[in-house]
């Protein structure tokens, strides 16, 4: 079903086309003809903008949803691993992380043995209660586990950085 807009747009397009202007200046007076090709083109032009607006609105909503999800994960991280065990300070752990991995929670050593912010090996990671891959754990969990290790062993697990 065609809308009124579909018929108005081809007429307006025909009025502003160079061919229509030259015909009017040449003295011939002819009404613009509305045919299927113009109607089809006009219908596409009429629909293009709403579709683009819809795509734009979807992108904006997806960005909002992703930001909300990241904020929720951060809150969960802080609730679960916010309090550091032992007496180690956050500054000490930050210095170790900067030295060991450059502050990258997904860092993996060249050989693949040491992983995460504090470059845990798998046996040390499991000894402080970690499960799975240390580099896949959140930065908050890695810091929590490093604080446990530091309270148990001091800086000896990090001979160059501790």
C-alpha positions, 0 to 999 in steps of 0.5 A, a space after each residue: 500500500 502506498 502512502 501519500 508521502 510516496 506520491 508527493 516525493 516523486 513530484 517534488 523530485 521531478 520539480 527539482 531535477 535538471 531535466 524539469 528545469 530545462 523543460 520549463 525554461 525552453 517554453 514547453 510546459 509539461 507536467 512531471 510524469 509519475 511512473 513506477 521507477 520514480 515511485 520505487 526510488 521515492 519509496 526507498 528514500 522515504 524508508 531509508 531514514 527511519 531504518 537508519 534511525 532505528 539502527 542508530 537507536 539500537 546501537 545506543 541501547 546496546 551501548 547502554 546495556 553493555 555499560 550497565 552489565 560492566 558496572 554490575 560486574 564491577 559491583 559484584 567484583 568489589 563485593 566479593 573481593 573488595 576487602 584485602 586479607 592480611 596486612 599488605 597494602 593496595 600500593 604494594 600489590 599495585 607495584 607488584 602487578 605493574 612490575 610483573 605484568 605491566 598492570 595487564 590482568 590477562 598477561 601471559 608469560 612467554 612460556 605460558 607458565 605464569 599468568 595474570 596480573 601477578 603472574 601466578 603459576 597454576 599450583 600457586 593459584 590453586 593453593 590460594 583458592 583460585 579456580 581455572 586460569 588466573 588470566 581469565 579471573 577478574 583483576 579484583 580476584 587476582 588482587 585478592 588471591 595475591 594478598 592471600 599469598 603475600 600474607 602467607 609468604 611475604 614478597 618471596 613469590 615475586 623475587 624481582 618485583 616484591 
